[in-house]
Amino acid sequence: MFTGIITDLGRVRALEPRGDTRLTIETGYDTETIVPGASIACSGACLTVVDKGSDWFAADVSAETLSKTTLGDWTPGTAVNLERALRLGEELGGHLVSGHVDGVAEIVERTEEGDSLRLAVAAPDALMPFIAVKGSVTLDGTSLTVNRVIDAPGGGSFEINIIPHTAAATTLGVGRPGIRVNLEIDMLARYVQRLQSREKP
């Protein structure tokens, strides 16, 4: 479980096909405190640490994960938003995030507003009913508040604002039209929809 508050901006060091793909990520975390089997959210995808060094950790990524997220687009040098798993008793600064990516969205517009950025993001049609104004979404692992929702036949989009701190501390600061991002909907919305779908007439 995570909060969507990014605590390190890592970088892909290497990708090695070996059945699953072995992904090596450079990090500023103190790797002495990371144990094998630990979970780290990598741009929103929860990965399991299988090896580590003084300034890196490695995780195995399945073909399913590569096909359902942006991880299949990564190359050496790709910047990665990192968050370590939430510990009981720690501050919940964002919202509850599972690290299970629901789909891939695409930035379609970038507008500078004062010192902040407004990004318009096109989401898969199946996920749009779960996105609400003033609700929470996670983009590339970052907890964000939805400011506007635009429904349209065959798809839709939503808008979020990126404050200067978030722009500097995450990959979203360089977000441009055409860039794909991992999208996780609010898990509360997911369960509300499930309950509604099982209501008897």
N, C-alpha and C positions, 0 to 999 in steps of 0.2 A: 504494500500500500504506500502511496506517495501523496504529496500535497500540491504538486505543480509549481513549486518554488525552485527554480534552477539555482544550484549551488556551485556549479563548475562548468566551464566551457571547454570541453575536450576536443580532441581531433583524432580522426582515423589515422592510425599508423600503418596498418596492413590488413589485407583481406586474403585469406588462404582457403581455397576450396579443399575440403577433406571429408567428403560425405556431406555433412553440414558445413557451412562456411564459418571458419574461425576468424573472428573480428577482433583486432587489437586496437585499443583506444588509449591515447595519451591522456593523462589526467593530472590535475593539481592536488587531488585527494592524497592524504597520507595512506598509502597502500598497506602499511603495517596494520591498519585498523580494519582492512577488508579481508574477510575470510572466504575461502572457496565455498561456493554455494550461495553467497550473498546476492541480493537482487539490486540492480542499478537500472534506473530508467534512462534509456539512451534516446534522446529526442522523442520521448513518449512511449517507447517500447521497453517493457520490462525484460531485461536480460539477466542471465545467471552467470556469475563470475566463475570461470573454470581455471584460470591461471592469472598470475600477476607478476609485476616487477617493481622496480623502485618508483617508476613514474608512469606505469601503464597497467591495464588489466585486459583480459581476453574473455570473450564469450562466444559460444557456438550458436549460430543462427540458422534455423531450419529454412528449407525452400519455401514453406508456407508463409513464414514471417517475411521473407524477402519479397514474396509476391503480393502480400497484403499491406505492406507498409512502404515507406520511402527508403528503407534500408537497402533495397535492391539497387538503388541509384548511387549509393555511396562509393567513393573512391578514396585512395590515400589523400589526406589533406582535408577531407570534408569535416567541417565544424559540427560538433555534437553537443546538444544540451544535456547535462547530466544532473541527476538527483539520486541520492542514496535513499534507501527505504526508510519510511517513517518509523520512529520508535515510540512506544507508548509513553505518554507524558510529555512528548515534545510539542512545541507550538504548531498548530495547524494554521499556517499562514495563507494558504490558498483554498482549495477544496479537496475532498476525497477523490483521489485518482488511482485507478487500478493498474495502469501501465499496459492495458489491453487495448490496442488501437482498433477503433471501429471502422475506420476507412481513411482514404487519402483525399484531402481537399486541395484546392489550388488558389493561390493568391491571384486575384484578378484586377485589383486596383490598389495603389499606394498614394496617399495624400498626406503632405506635411501640414500639421495644424499646430502652430506655435512651435514649441519644442517637442511635441509628441507626433506620433504617426497614426493615421487611420488606415487600416487595412480592410479591404473587402475580400471575402473568402467564399469561393463557390464550393458547396458541399454536395456529396452524393445525395440524390433525391430521397433515398430511403432513410437518411439521417436527419433531414430537415425538420420533421415533426418533433424531434427531440431538442431542438434549439430554440430558445425563447429569449426575448428581450430581458435584460438584467439577470439572465441565467448564466451558468458557468459552462465553459468549454475548455478543452486542453488542446493546444496546437504545438506540435513538436515538444510535448512535455510541459508546456508553460500554461499555468492556470490564468484564464482570462475571462473578462465579463463581456457578454454580448450587448452591444449598444443598439443594434438595428437588425431586423430580419426582413428579408425580401423574398417572398414566395413567388414562384413563377412556374408555369407549366413545364414539366420535364426536368425541373431542378430549381435551385434557388441559391441565395447567398446570405451572408451575414457580415456585419461590420464589428470590428473591435478596435480599441485604441491602445497604442503602445507608448507608455511613458518613457522618458529618457533612461531611467535606470534599467528597465526591462530591455530597451533597445541595446544598451551597452553590455548587459549581462547574458543575453541570449542571441540565438541566430536570427530572431525575428527582426532585429534592427536593420538587417540587410535584405529583408523580404521584398521581393519585386514581383510584378505580374509574371505568371508562368511558373513560379516556384511551387512545387508540391510540398505539402506538409501533412504530418500525421495528425489525425483528428480523433479525439476521444470525447464522446458525449458525457454529460453529467450522469453518473450512475443512478441518481435518484429519479431522473427522467426515464431511464430505462425500466426501472421497476414499476413506476406508475403506469407506463404504457402496458407492461405485462399484466398488471392487475386489471386494467381496464379491458384488455383483450379477452379476459376470462370471465368478465361479468356476465351474468345470465340476463337475457332480455326480460 
